[in-house]
Amino acid sequence: MARPEPSSRSAYKAFVPLTTRWSDNDAYGHMNNVVHYALFDTAVNQYLIEQGALDIRGGEQIGLVVETRCSYFAEMAFPDRVTAGLRADRVGNSSVTYGIGLFRGDADEAAAEGRFTHVYVGRETRRPEPLSRTLRETVEAIAA
């Protein structure tokens, strides 16, 4: 299988600035691989909250992660500035698959790229529900 190539910023529709932390670095002096997944989760949820599409405390719907993956292209480390590029690669009835690129500083090529799928469920029932109108409109606005 051929190794994927990193995408440029132009492959993404929305951007979220993120902060690295001292504790993100591992014994090898770069950002530990698990931190990338935390940044993916933070970027998606921060974007949805800022757009008014997700109320993490009182909303009737919440997103549960059902799939993630990541390809790594370049090292990042604290105190790097990181920007997450977002797009919706697939918008289903009750799920969204996001494409996310993590860009170090002003780099045009992603240092890491991932896929992150949320299934949206009722807060109480934890059963899949159709995307709310606001959520659907928000993710369709960043559809690839």
N, C-alpha and C positions, 0 to 999 in steps of 0.2 A: 504494500500500500504506500502510495506517495505521501510524503510529509506535506501537510498543508502550508501555504504561504500566509504570512500575516497580512491582514487587510489594512487599508489606510483609513484615516478619519472620515473620508467621504463615503464610506460604506455604512455609516451610522446616521441616524435621524435626530437624536437628542444626546445631550452630554451632561454628565453629573460630575462635579469636582469632588474628589475624595482625599482624605488625609491618611497618610501612613503613620504608624506609631512605632515607638522604640521596640515594643514587644513583637512587632511583625517580623523582625530579622531572626534568622535561625543561626545555628552554630557555624554555618558556612558563610555567614555575612550577607546573605540576601534574603528577600522576603520568602517566607516558608510557603510551600504550595497550598496549604489549607487556607491561607489568608486570601488568596485569589477568590476562592469560593465565597468567603465572607464579604469581599468587596462586590462580587456579583449580586449577592442578596441585598446588600446595602443600596447599591445603585438602583436596582429595580424598584425596591420599596420606597426609597427616597423620592424617585421620580413620580411614582404613583401618588404618594402623599402630597407632594407639591402641586400636582395637577388636580387635586381634589377627587381622585378616583379610588382612594383607599383610606379608610378610617380604621387605624389599627386598634383603637380602644373601644369604639362603639359601633362600628359598621356591622351590617348584617352578613357580609361576605368577607372571607379571608382567603389568602392564597397559600396552598401547601405545595412544597417542592416535591416533584415526583421524578425529576431527572436533571442531572448536571453533567457537564464534561468541560474540559479545559485543555487547550494546546498552549504550550509555553514557547516563546520565541526569544525573549531577552530578559535579563535579570532586572529586578527592581529591588529597592531596599529603602528603609527609613534613612534619610528624611525626604525621599522623592515625593514630588507632587504627582498625583495620578489623576487622570480624567477617564471616566468610563463612558464609552460610546454605547448607545442603546438603539435597538430596533426590534420590532416584532417580526420574527421570521414566520410564525404561524399563529393565526387567531382562530381558535375553534369555538365550539358552543360554550364549553365551560373551562377551557384551558388556553394558555398563551405560552408559546415558546419564544423566549427572548434570545437574541444574539447580542453578546456583550464583548466589547473590546476594551482592554485596559491599556492606556497610553501613558508612558513615562514622560513627564515634563512636556516639552513642546514637540515630541517625536510625532511624525506623521504615520509611522507603522506601529501597529499594536505590539506590545510586549507580551501580551497573552490575550487569547480569545476564548470565549466560552459560550455554552448553550445552557439555558436555564429554563425549565418548564414548571409553571405553576398550574395547578388545578384549583379553581375557585370553588369554595364550598360554603355552605351555611355555617356561620359561627357556632350555632348550637348543635346542628345535626351532623356536621362534618361530612355531609354528602354533597357531591357535585351539583352545582346549580348553574344555569345560564349566566353569562357575564352580565353584570348590571349595565344599563345604558351608558352611564358615565364611564365605566371601565372600558367598555367596548369602544367608545368614541376615542378615548385616550390612547389605547393601544393601536387602533386603526390609524391614528394620526402618525405613528412611527413605524407603520408596516413597511417591510422591505419591498 
